[in-house]
Amino acid sequence: MKRGISFKLPNEYGTFLGNILNPIDISSFSWRIGDRESYKIINNELCEALFPEDKKMIEGTALKKLLENDSYYVIFADLQAYPKGEIAEINTYEEFEKSNCELVLLVVDSYYATIYCKDKDKLELLFKNAQNYAFEDIAYVTDENDTRTELTVW
């Protein structure tokens, strides 16, 4: 069974998180912000953190604005989409399956991206979107090939 997709991102500044999530209505969710190291780019230099350290949750409208309007550099990112106001904490795929979390986006080392998505139609849209952005090595994550033991970037 398909759990998600994985692919490689260009190791450069941009709006890649917004690009990755383009087929999803980001604003319709509450988002849990897990471990992260990502920076806004101002005058072609790394500046303040993209996600403030004191925030563990962000509403979709604010996240959409942040991810689609500012250039940034993602080193690590862990984002989880929940129905409005229903944030929880999940750490494994089994917890993801049982939870109300709809989608998990993980970026590791600025390069490796993985998306877990319960909605199979959205998963197909995310796969086609990754192809449209010409991300590299796009593949489905399945029950058979998923080596991840925890849904975390660390």
NUPABA-923007 format. One line per 3 residues: number of its first residue (from 1); their letters; for each residue x, y negated, z negated of N, C-alpha, C, O, CB. Coordinates in Angstrom, 3 decimals, always signed. Atoms other than C-alpha are relative to their C-alpha. Glycine has a CB too. Layout:
<sites>
NUM	a	X:Y:Z:X:Y:Z:X:Y:Z:X:Y:Z:X:Y:Z ~ ... .
</sites>
This chain:
<sites>
1	mkr	+0.831:+1.184:+0.000:+0.000:+0.000:+0.000:+0.879:-1.252:+0.000:+1.919:-1.283:-0.658:-0.947:+0.005:-1.213 ~ -0.740:+1.256:-0.065:+1.206:-3.526:+0.793:-0.218:-0.798:-1.280:-1.350:-1.038:-1.700:-0.430:-0.827:+1.232 ~ +0.040:+0.821:+1.202:+2.057:-5.548:-2.298:+0.255:-1.474:+0.335:-0.293:-2.377:-0.298:+1.032:+0.502:-1.018 .
4	gis	-0.399:+1.364:-0.326:+3.551:-8.597:-0.632:+0.919:-0.018:+1.194:+0.936:+0.905:+2.009:+0.676:-0.663:-1.187 ~ -0.988:+0.135:-1.068:+6.235:-9.840:+1.718:+1.293:-0.561:-0.589:+1.293:-1.215:-1.632:-0.533:-0.915:+1.146 ~ -1.292:+0.573:+0.364:+9.901:-10.703:+1.454:+0.645:-0.542:+1.269:+0.372:-0.073:+2.374:+0.924:+1.060:-0.701 .
7	fkl	-0.704:+0.604:-1.127:+12.106:-12.843:+3.669:+1.122:-0.874:-0.520:+1.244:-1.100:-1.724:-0.965:-0.822:+0.885 ~ -1.119:+0.873:+0.357:+15.164:-15.080:+3.709:-0.282:-1.411:+0.507:-0.786:-1.617:+1.611:+1.339:+0.539:+0.586 ~ +0.186:+1.417:-0.313:+15.041:-18.865:+3.680:+1.318:-0.618:+0.462:+2.390:-0.106:+0.139:-0.551:-0.761:-1.227 .
10	pne	-1.235:+0.755:-0.282:+17.520:-21.326:+5.171:+0.535:-0.576:-1.312:-0.245:-1.048:-2.140:-0.260:-1.151:+1.050 ~ -0.608:+0.530:+1.218:+19.952:-22.401:+2.446:+0.290:-1.489:+0.210:+1.432:-1.899:+0.422:+1.310:+0.786:-0.367 ~ -0.115:+1.445:-0.238:+19.287:-26.125:+2.828:-1.152:-0.730:-0.675:-2.069:-0.105:-1.208:+0.021:-0.311:+1.519 .
13	ygt	+1.076:+0.822:+0.543:+17.114:-28.995:+1.639:-1.229:+0.114:+0.895:-1.118:+0.456:+2.072:+0.445:-1.479:-0.131 ~ +1.213:-0.002:-0.807:+13.505:-29.165:+2.779:-1.244:+0.039:-0.857:-1.235:-0.366:-2.020:+0.002:+1.170:+0.948 ~ +1.283:-0.157:+0.689:+9.913:-28.476:+1.827:-0.437:+1.471:+0.114:-1.592:+1.767:+0.419:-1.092:-0.966:+0.606 .
16	flg	+0.231:-1.418:-0.260:+10.183:-24.690:+1.951:-1.112:+0.615:-0.837:-1.856:+1.454:-0.330:+1.253:+0.755:-0.238 ~ +1.076:-0.574:+0.805:+7.856:-23.889:-0.948:-1.353:-0.386:+0.581:-2.260:+0.443:+0.659:+0.107:-0.464:-1.466 ~ +1.225:+0.444:-0.664:+5.143:-25.972:+0.704:-0.214:+0.729:+1.315:-1.338:+1.106:+1.646:+0.043:-1.502:+0.243 .
19	nil	+0.101:-0.723:-1.274:+5.900:-24.321:+4.038:-0.449:+1.443:-0.222:-1.320:+1.948:+0.486:+1.353:-0.024:+0.740 ~ +0.338:-1.391:+0.298:+5.716:-20.830:+2.528:-1.477:+0.136:-0.341:-2.146:+1.064:+0.113:+0.860:+0.528:-1.157 ~ +1.379:-0.073:+0.489:+2.359:-21.552:+0.897:-1.007:-0.684:+0.920:-2.172:-0.839:+0.555:-0.083:-0.614:-1.368 .
22	npi	+0.858:+0.723:-0.946:+0.923:-23.359:+3.926:-1.367:+0.648:+0.237:-2.361:-0.075:+0.284:+0.709:-0.127:+1.310 ~ +1.316:-0.608:-0.260:-1.861:-20.784:+4.574:-0.923:+0.061:-1.228:-2.102:+0.393:-1.106:+0.197:+1.396:+0.532 ~ +0.753:-0.094:+1.252:-3.002:-20.947:+0.932:-0.485:-1.396:-0.394:+0.237:-2.377:-0.215:+0.875:+0.626:-1.137 .
25	dis	+0.492:+1.268:+0.544:-5.178:-23.700:-0.532:+0.605:-0.178:-1.392:+0.000:+0.206:-2.393:-1.578:-0.033:-0.054 ~ -0.748:+0.184:+1.245:-2.645:-24.638:-3.222:-0.850:-0.701:-1.051:-0.797:-0.358:-2.232:+1.280:-0.802:+0.257 ~ +0.762:+0.829:+0.942:-5.035:-27.142:-4.782:-1.145:+0.755:-0.682:-1.694:+0.257:-1.665:-0.557:-1.203:+0.722 .
28	sfs	+1.120:-0.739:+0.593:-7.667:-24.486:-5.574:+0.407:+0.845:-1.207:-0.432:+1.526:-1.798:-0.629:+0.891:+1.043 ~ -0.515:-0.821:+1.091:-5.469:-22.860:-8.240:+0.600:-0.847:-1.117:+0.938:-2.015:-0.923:+1.040:+0.972:+0.526 ~ -0.889:+0.480:+1.055:-3.857:-23.573:-11.577:+1.265:+0.839:+0.146:+1.187:+2.045:+0.384:-0.653:+0.127:-1.466 .
31	wri	-1.266:-0.689:-0.253:-0.171:-22.673:-11.318:+0.843:+0.073:-1.258:+1.078:-0.936:-1.924:+0.780:-0.701:+1.109 ~ -0.953:-0.183:+1.091:+2.073:-21.228:-13.981:+1.390:-0.145:+0.598:+1.707:+0.461:+1.622:-0.182:+1.399:-0.715 ~ -1.376:+0.207:-0.442:+5.664:-22.393:-13.595:+0.898:+0.803:-0.922:+1.019:+0.492:-2.107:+0.392:-1.522:-0.004 .
34	gdr	-0.910:-0.825:+0.789:+8.097:-19.740:-14.767:+1.410:-0.552:+0.086:+1.606:-1.757:+0.241:-0.032:+1.462:+0.477 ~ -1.398:+0.415:-0.086:+11.882:-19.825:-14.696:+0.251:-0.695:+1.325:-0.250:-0.279:+2.369:+0.945:+1.207:-0.162 ~ -0.248:+0.747:-1.224:+13.165:-22.334:-12.208:+1.247:-0.851:-0.117:+1.666:-1.244:-1.205:-1.190:-0.871:+0.338 .
37	esy	-1.061:+0.978:-0.155:+16.048:-24.432:-11.015:-0.150:-0.548:+1.406:+0.297:+0.059:+2.380:+1.435:+0.625:-0.249 ~ +0.288:+0.637:-1.280:+14.978:-26.769:-8.241:+0.103:-1.501:-0.199:-0.261:-2.022:-1.253:-1.413:+0.405:+0.544 ~ -0.278:+1.423:+0.144:+15.857:-30.388:-7.569:-0.576:-0.811:+1.149:-0.574:-0.372:+2.300:+1.492:-0.233:-0.094 .
40	kii	+0.422:+0.947:-1.022:+14.366:-33.331:-5.725:+1.250:-0.521:+0.700:+2.324:-0.613:+0.106:-0.840:-1.172:-0.617 ~ -1.096:+0.568:-0.774:+16.548:-34.753:-2.995:-0.322:-1.475:+0.237:-1.356:-1.811:+0.813:+0.209:+0.770:+1.361 ~ +0.146:+1.436:-0.229:+16.968:-38.526:-2.977:+1.316:-0.495:+0.575:+2.382:-0.241:+0.014:-0.379:-0.771:-1.323 .
43	nne	-1.196:+0.478:-0.699:+19.402:-40.207:-0.582:+0.981:+1.127:+0.284:+2.193:+0.971:+0.135:+0.687:-1.083:-0.814 ~ -0.783:-1.178:-0.385:+20.621:-36.772:+0.495:+0.830:+0.589:-1.145:+1.845:+1.244:-0.907:+0.913:-0.357:+1.137 ~ -0.698:-0.542:+1.157:+21.708:-35.878:-3.059:-0.984:+0.667:-0.959:-2.145:+0.267:-1.055:+0.784:-1.106:-0.721 .
46	lce	+0.813:-0.639:+1.037:+20.394:-33.548:-5.763:-0.243:-1.005:-1.118:+0.684:-1.669:-1.582:+0.693:+1.288:-0.551 ~ +0.342:+0.934:+1.071:+18.545:-35.594:-8.383:-0.748:+0.739:-1.102:-0.342:+1.824:-1.518:-0.850:-1.179:+0.541 ~ +0.769:-0.559:+1.114:+15.962:-34.874:-11.058:-0.634:+1.338:+0.358:-0.784:+1.687:+1.529:-1.081:-0.978:-0.433 .
49	alf	+0.633:-1.304:-0.178:+14.334:-31.506:-11.553:-1.328:-0.145:+0.752:-2.100:-1.066:+0.484:-0.229:+0.680:-1.370 ~ +1.267:-0.014:-0.727:+11.487:-30.747:-9.155:-1.141:+0.310:-0.962:-2.200:-0.315:-0.899:+0.036:+1.034:+1.153 ~ +0.993:-0.377:+1.010:+9.569:-29.098:-12.015:+0.552:-0.379:-1.367:+1.570:+0.173:-1.785:-0.340:+1.535:+0.066 .
52	ped	-0.489:+0.382:+1.330:+9.973:-30.778:-15.415:+0.089:+1.204:-0.932:-0.800:+2.056:-0.941:-0.911:-1.064:-0.615 ~ -0.245:-1.126:+0.899:+11.375:-28.381:-18.025:-1.098:+0.176:-1.044:-1.350:+1.298:-1.482:+1.325:-0.179:-0.692 ~ +1.005:-0.086:+1.058:+8.618:-29.195:-20.531:-1.367:+0.446:+0.508:-2.302:+0.598:-0.277:-0.133:-1.333:-0.684 .
55	kkm	+1.280:-0.432:-0.568:+5.853:-28.108:-18.144:+0.039:+1.481:+0.344:+0.967:+1.958:+0.997:-0.343:-0.824:+1.251 ~ +0.143:-1.424:-0.327:+4.727:-24.486:-17.922:-1.180:+0.229:+0.943:-1.391:+1.338:+1.433:-0.182:+0.832:-1.283 ~ +1.193:-0.104:-0.830:+1.576:-25.236:-15.898:-0.174:-1.295:+0.783:+0.157:-2.380:+0.304:-1.258:+0.300:-0.863 .
58	ieg	+0.295:+1.165:-0.821:+0.583:-27.559:-13.083:-1.268:+0.297:+0.797:-1.455:+1.401:+1.308:+1.201:-0.353:+0.948 ~ +1.222:-0.173:-0.796:-2.757:-28.078:-11.399:+0.360:-0.042:+1.484:+1.326:-0.692:+1.883:-1.057:-1.103:-0.344 ~ -0.291:-0.173:-1.408:-2.891:-27.250:-7.708:+0.125:-1.280:+0.799:+0.962:-1.366:+1.696:-1.033:+0.823:+0.597 .
61	tal	-0.059:+1.260:-0.741:-3.521:-30.781:-6.475:+1.357:-0.670:-0.192:+1.952:-1.168:+0.764:-1.131:-0.946:-0.449 ~ -1.302:+0.604:+0.291:-0.377:-32.063:-8.195:+1.127:+0.819:+0.633:+2.085:+0.249:+1.156:+0.214:-0.114:-1.526 ~ -1.023:-0.844:-0.605:+1.668:-29.078:-6.999:+0.034:-0.202:+1.512:+1.109:-0.311:+2.101:-0.252:+1.476:-0.336 .
64	kkl	+0.074:+0.203:-1.452:+0.477:-29.533:-3.419:+0.718:-1.283:+0.400:+1.501:-1.293:+1.350:-1.468:-0.047:+0.468 ~ -0.650:+1.288:-0.288:+1.579:-33.178:-3.452:+1.512:+0.113:-0.165:+2.273:-0.377:+0.670:-0.553:-1.109:-0.926 ~ -1.418:-0.160:+0.293:+4.932:-32.268:-4.974:+0.715:+0.821:+1.073:+1.808:+0.459:+1.510:+0.179:+0.656:-1.360 .
67	len	-0.663:-0.930:-0.924:+5.699:-29.421:-2.557:-0.060:-0.432:+1.453:+0.783:-0.022:+2.251:-0.611:+1.355:-0.126 ~ +0.157:+0.364:-1.405:+4.513:-31.028:+0.657:+0.534:-1.381:+0.337:+0.718:-1.690:+1.514:-1.435:+0.073:+0.376 ~ -0.377:+1.379:-0.276:+5.679:-34.635:+0.265:+1.447:-0.332:-0.318:+1.984:-1.294:+0.231:-0.878:-0.907:-0.760 .
70	dsy	-1.374:+0.297:+0.406:+9.144:-34.503:-1.323:+0.951:+1.041:+0.559:+0.619:+2.223:+0.641:+0.117:-0.057:-1.531 ~ -1.047:-0.931:-0.386:+12.327:-32.980:+0.007:+0.664:+0.492:-1.281:+0.854:-0.278:-2.223:+1.043:-0.668:+0.973 ~ -0.580:-0.582:+1.202:+13.923:-30.626:-2.509:+0.900:+1.166:+0.375:+0.901:+1.648:+1.508:-1.099:+0.457:-0.974 .
73	yvi	-0.883:-1.150:-0.169:+16.470:-27.875:-2.959:-0.355:+1.013:-1.075:-0.253:+0.725:-2.267:+1.515:-0.413:-0.081 ~ +0.430:-1.052:+0.912:+15.273:-24.639:-4.528:+1.144:+0.985:-0.189:+1.642:+1.568:+0.774:-1.270:+0.720:+0.532 ~ -0.984:-1.030:+0.320:+17.808:-22.446:-6.280:-0.747:+1.222:-0.532:-0.542:+2.344:-0.068:+1.055:-0.521:-1.044 .
76	fad	+0.886:-1.030:+0.534:+15.303:-20.433:-8.329:-1.395:-0.600:-0.154:-1.537:-1.770:-0.508:+0.528:+0.555:-1.365 ~ +1.382:+0.440:+0.222:+11.509:-20.676:-8.440:-0.861:+1.217:-0.316:-0.692:+2.290:+0.264:-0.558:-0.766:+1.245 ~ +0.932:-1.038:+0.417:+8.795:-18.614:-10.099:-1.355:-0.673:-0.181:-1.589:-1.338:-1.190:+0.476:+0.722:-1.325 .
79	lqa	+1.322:+0.625:+0.036:+5.229:-19.743:-9.347:-1.073:+1.078:+0.046:-0.989:+2.025:+0.829:-0.177:-0.997:+1.176 ~ +1.111:-0.952:+0.050:+2.035:-17.871:-10.205:-1.309:-0.758:+0.128:-1.542:-1.724:-0.598:+0.029:+0.830:-1.314 ~ +1.286:+0.655:-0.262:-1.424:-18.851:-8.889:-1.130:+0.718:-0.728:-1.285:+1.934:-0.617:-0.288:-0.043:+1.512 .
82	ypk	+1.132:-0.520:+0.766:-4.479:-18.392:-11.137:-1.262:-0.800:+0.338:-1.174:-1.951:+0.767:+0.294:-0.059:-1.527 ~ +1.226:+0.791:-0.098:-8.128:-19.377:-10.893:+0.099:-1.174:-0.982:+0.725:-1.056:-2.036:-1.270:+0.881:-0.298 ~ -0.081:+1.218:+0.818:-8.559:-22.882:-12.348:-0.208:+0.306:-1.483:-1.205:+0.909:-1.878:-1.040:-1.027:+0.471 .
85	gei	+0.104:-0.096:+1.444:-7.894:-22.917:-16.087:+0.183:+1.374:-0.602:-0.089:+1.548:-1.790:-1.282:-0.498:-0.401 ~ -0.106:-1.375:+0.505:-7.155:-19.180:-16.434:+1.438:+0.501:-0.011:+1.687:+1.654:+0.341:-0.857:+0.935:+0.840 ~ -1.421:-0.349:+0.013:-3.358:-19.158:-16.846:+0.278:+1.077:-1.055:-0.259:+1.033:-2.163:+0.863:-1.254:-0.271 .
88	aei	-0.450:-1.051:+0.918:-1.791:-16.077:-18.457:+1.497:+0.184:+0.237:+2.115:-0.602:+0.955:-0.798:+1.362:+0.219 ~ -1.398:-0.306:-0.258:+1.674:-14.574:-18.552:+0.100:+1.450:+0.432:-0.376:+2.356:-0.252:+0.880:-0.274:-1.251 ~ -0.235:-1.359:-0.498:+2.636:-11.565:-16.479:+1.483:+0.160:+0.280:+2.163:-0.799:+0.645:-0.842:+0.293:+1.284 .
91	nty	-1.426:-0.245:-0.212:+6.039:-9.949:-16.161:+0.290:+1.162:+0.939:+1.409:+1.293:+1.434:+0.662:+0.256:-1.312 ~ -0.214:-1.161:-0.862:+5.546:-6.783:-14.108:-1.096:+0.057:+1.067:-2.120:-0.618:+0.968:+0.022:+1.313:-0.835 ~ +1.013:-0.168:-1.034:+3.679:-5.743:-10.999:-1.266:+0.624:-0.577:-2.372:+0.258:-0.178:+0.542:+0.861:+1.144 .
94	eef	+1.162:-0.636:+0.615:+1.396:-3.559:-13.112:-0.847:-1.031:-0.755:-2.075:-0.981:-0.703:+0.448:+1.127:-0.954 ~ +0.727:+1.079:+0.674:+0.478:-6.604:-15.241:-0.668:-0.919:+1.018:-1.785:-1.388:+0.799:+0.948:-0.810:-0.903 ~ +0.561:+0.812:-1.082:-0.068:-8.589:-12.033:-1.287:+0.632:+0.521:-2.294:-0.053:+0.695:+1.023:-0.162:+1.149 .
97	eks	+1.177:-0.702:-0.517:-2.496:-5.949:-10.749:-1.206:-0.124:-0.927:-2.337:-0.270:-0.464:+0.326:+1.466:+0.217 ~ +1.082:+0.024:+0.985:-4.544:-6.038:-13.963:-0.440:-1.420:-0.369:-1.492:-1.599:-0.984:+0.434:+0.733:-1.250 ~ +0.261:+1.379:+0.417:-4.463:-9.831:-14.385:-0.911:-0.719:+0.996:-1.307:-0.161:+2.019:+1.320:-0.768:-0.153 .
100	nce	+0.760:+0.845:-0.919:-6.449:-12.629:-12.796:+0.929:-0.827:+0.887:+0.461:-1.679:+1.643:-0.940:-0.922:-0.782 ~ -0.967:+0.670:-0.872:-3.254:-13.888:-11.119:-0.240:+0.450:+1.437:-0.376:+1.643:+1.710:+1.470:+0.307:-0.443 ~ +0.280:-0.303:-1.403:-3.823:-14.100:-7.365:+1.259:+0.160:+0.849:+1.282:+0.929:+1.810:-0.859:-1.083:+0.585 .
103	lvl	-1.186:+0.053:-0.838:-0.317:-14.741:-6.055:+1.206:-0.339:-0.860:+1.111:-1.139:-1.790:-0.169:-1.029:+1.138 ~ -1.268:+0.313:+0.652:+3.293:-14.779:-7.249:+1.011:-0.315:+1.101:+1.161:+0.445:+2.057:+0.495:+1.190:-0.916 ~ -1.058:+0.387:-0.937:+6.052:-16.613:-5.359:+1.305:-0.084:-0.774:+1.412:-0.834:-1.745:-0.326:-1.363:+0.709 .
106	lvv	-1.317:-0.015:+0.629:+9.669:-15.910:-6.329:+1.052:-0.382:+1.030:+1.047:+0.137:+2.147:+0.309:+1.391:-0.613 ~ -1.153:+0.342:-0.835:+12.778:-17.537:-4.832:+1.240:+0.188:-0.864:+1.318:-0.328:-1.979:-0.097:-1.479:+0.568 ~ -1.223:-0.311:+0.721:+16.209:-16.292:-5.890:+1.194:-0.438:+0.834:+1.263:-0.161:+2.031:+0.082:+1.510:-0.331 .
109	dsy	-1.255:+0.422:-0.629:+19.597:-17.836:-5.069:-0.215:-0.820:+1.270:+0.558:-0.697:+2.220:+0.841:+1.211:+0.323 ~ +0.290:+0.925:-1.110:+18.072:-20.399:-2.661:-0.324:+0.701:+1.307:-0.547:+0.032:+2.316:+1.166:-0.916:+0.217 ~ -0.025:-0.730:-1.260:+17.741:-17.675:-0.081:-1.054:+1.099:+0.097:-1.672:+1.277:+1.147:+1.349:+0.597:+0.200 .
112	yat	+0.882:-1.159:-0.024:+15.599:-14.683:-1.049:-1.378:-0.358:-0.551:-1.503:-0.770:-1.704:+0.611:+1.153:-0.803 ~ +1.373:+0.313:+0.414:+11.830:-15.198:-1.197:-0.841:+1.269:+0.020:-0.718:+2.101:+0.919:-0.629:-1.083:+0.923 ~ +0.947:-1.109:+0.079:+9.188:-12.688:-2.265:-1.341:-0.559:-0.439:-1.422:-1.369:-1.363:+0.497:+1.112:-0.983 .
115	iyc	+1.362:+0.382:+0.362:+5.442:-13.187:-2.394:-0.785:+1.275:-0.274:-0.792:+2.203:+0.535:-0.678:-0.856:+1.129 ~ +0.960:-1.058:+0.301:+3.037:-10.825:-4.117:-1.375:-0.648:+0.094:-1.598:-1.732:-0.446:+0.253:+0.657:-1.433 ~ +1.323:+0.586:-0.222:-0.579:-11.390:-3.113:-1.051:+1.108:-0.027:-0.926:+2.114:+0.672:-0.048:-0.777:+1.353 .
118	kdk	+1.067:-1.003:+0.105:-3.727:-9.474:-4.054:-0.938:+0.001:+1.202:-1.426:+1.054:+1.613:-0.801:-0.237:-1.257 ~ +0.927:+0.130:-1.125:-5.840:-10.767:-1.172:+0.720:+0.410:+1.284:+1.615:-0.293:+1.754:-0.550:-1.462:+0.112 ~ -0.703:-0.545:-1.174:-4.809:-8.681:+1.843:-0.134:-0.885:+1.240:+0.777:-0.916:+2.067:-0.529:+1.389:+0.317 .
121	dkl	+0.145:+0.929:-1.124:-6.202:-11.215:+4.355:+0.979:-1.161:-0.137:+1.608:-1.570:+0.839:-1.446:-0.529:+0.083 ~ -0.967:+1.084:+0.240:-4.131:-13.984:+2.767:+1.423:+0.500:+0.197:+2.280:-0.231:+0.692:-0.167:-0.577:-1.424 ~ -1.330:-0.567:-0.186:-1.127:-11.674:+2.763:+0.371:+0.025:+1.478:+1.502:-0.298:+1.844:+0.070:+1.414:-0.592 .
124	ell	-0.255:+0.000:-1.446:-1.446:-11.267:+6.533:+0.275:-1.409:+0.510:+1.152:-1.608:+1.351:-1.192:+0.606:+0.756 ~ -0.231:+1.398:-0.388:-1.690:-15.057:+6.921:+1.379:-0.465:-0.452:+2.067:-1.165:+0.291:-1.088:-0.917:-0.596 ~ -1.323:+0.363:+0.504:+1.420:-15.511:+4.774:+1.099:+0.641:+0.844:+2.124:+0.013:+1.109:+0.146:+0.422:-1.471 .
127	fkn	-0.972:-0.689:-0.853:+3.284:-12.939:+6.893:+0.141:-0.732:+1.337:+1.254:-1.002:+1.786:-0.425:+1.473:+0.234 ~ -0.031:+0.715:-1.290:+2.328:-14.702:+10.148:+0.600:-1.391:-0.158:+1.311:-1.868:+0.727:-1.419:-0.107:+0.593 ~ -0.556:+1.324:+0.276:+3.201:-18.062:+8.599:+1.527:+0.075:-0.105:+2.229:-0.781:+0.433:-0.604:-0.581:-1.303 .
130	aqn	-1.450:-0.176:+0.114:+6.691:-16.791:+7.688:+0.619:+0.201:+1.381:+1.707:-0.307:+1.654:+0.334:+1.201:-0.918 ~ -0.475:-0.171:-1.372:+7.099:-15.684:+11.309:-0.003:-1.334:+0.745:+0.943:-1.649:+1.466:-0.869:+1.028:+0.745 ~ +0.097:+1.299:-0.678:+5.939:-19.095:+12.557:+1.112:-0.947:-0.421:+1.588:-1.740:+0.392:-1.349:-0.642:-0.282 .
133	yaf	-1.104:+0.835:+0.481:+8.575:-20.808:+10.400:+1.358:+0.618:+0.310:+2.392:+0.044:-0.032:-0.129:-0.228:-1.499 ~ -1.222:-0.704:-0.403:+11.161:-18.331:+11.752:+0.908:+0.323:-1.189:+2.133:+0.275:-1.077:+0.767:-0.835:+1.014 ~ -0.798:-0.496:+1.113:+12.246:-17.180:+8.298:+0.593:+1.344:+0.428:+0.046:+2.011:+1.306:-0.862:+0.140:-1.318 .
136	edi	-0.722:-1.197:-0.421:+14.660:-14.247:+8.538:-0.419:+1.244:-0.781:-0.894:+1.157:-1.913:+1.486:-0.218:-0.154 ~ +0.182:-1.305:+0.639:+14.247:-10.546:+7.747:-1.343:+0.141:-0.717:-1.395:+0.604:-1.857:+1.115:+0.240:-0.981 ~ +1.341:-0.067:+0.574:+10.499:-10.728:+7.111:-0.436:+1.469:-0.043:-0.370:+2.181:+0.959:-1.016:-0.868:+0.828 .
139	ayv	+0.425:-1.396:+0.157:+9.196:-7.432:+5.736:-1.085:+0.078:-1.066:-1.164:-0.761:-1.964:+1.206:+0.916:-0.376 ~ +1.002:-0.238:+1.030:+6.291:-6.104:+3.761:+0.659:+0.665:-1.204:+1.545:+1.506:-1.055:-1.157:+0.874:+0.546 ~ -0.363:-0.670:+1.238:+6.872:-5.155:+0.136:-1.130:+0.993:-0.261:-2.299:+0.613:-0.333:+0.204:-1.026:-1.214 .
142	tde	+1.005:-1.047:+0.161:+5.093:-1.854:-0.426:+0.258:+0.782:-1.292:+1.267:+0.584:-1.969:+0.005:+0.952:+1.222 ~ -0.186:-0.882:+1.154:+4.610:+0.689:-3.187:+1.292:+0.812:+0.149:+1.963:+1.101:-0.842:-1.216:+0.946:-0.161 ~ -1.146:-0.864:-0.260:+7.388:+2.724:-1.565:+1.334:-0.736:-0.040:+2.337:-0.147:-0.441:-0.162:+0.661:+1.331 .
145	ndt	-1.297:+0.667:-0.111:+10.063:+0.044:-1.088:+0.232:-1.106:-1.025:+1.270:-1.765:-0.979:+0.140:-0.571:+1.363 ~ -0.154:+1.062:+0.989:+9.516:-2.344:-4.024:+0.944:+0.470:-1.107:+0.613:+1.375:-1.873:-1.379:-0.413:-0.588 ~ -1.002:-0.370:+1.006:+12.634:-2.125:-6.213:-0.038:-0.921:-1.220:+0.684:-0.695:-2.191:+1.395:-0.026:+0.617 .
148	rte	+0.082:+0.971:+1.091:+11.692:-5.033:-8.480:-0.681:+0.648:-1.209:-1.755:+1.236:-1.079:-0.775:-1.277:+0.451 ~ +0.599:-0.537:+1.223:+11.037:-3.956:-12.081:-0.767:-1.073:-0.760:-1.670:-0.759:-1.535:+1.077:+0.604:-0.899 ~ +0.698:+1.104:+0.628:+9.927:-7.410:-13.251:-0.251:-1.083:+1.036:+0.535:-1.268:+1.965:+0.803:-0.554:-1.196 .
151	ltv	+0.322:+1.121:-0.900:+8.256:-10.320:-11.487:+0.617:-1.267:-0.576:-0.077:-2.143:-1.091:-1.558:-0.167:+0.181 ~ -0.742:+1.145:+0.522:+10.924:-12.803:-12.486:+1.219:-0.246:+0.872:+1.662:+0.632:+1.613:+0.418:+0.231:-1.475 ~ -1.164:+0.359:-0.811:+13.842:-14.627:-10.907:+1.312:+0.213:-0.735:+2.371:+0.152:-0.111:-0.102:-1.438:+0.439 .
154	w	-1.223:-0.197:+0.776:+16.346:-13.973:-13.706:+0.262:+1.455:-0.228:+1.253:+1.812:-0.865:-0.077:-0.719:-1.324 .
</sites>
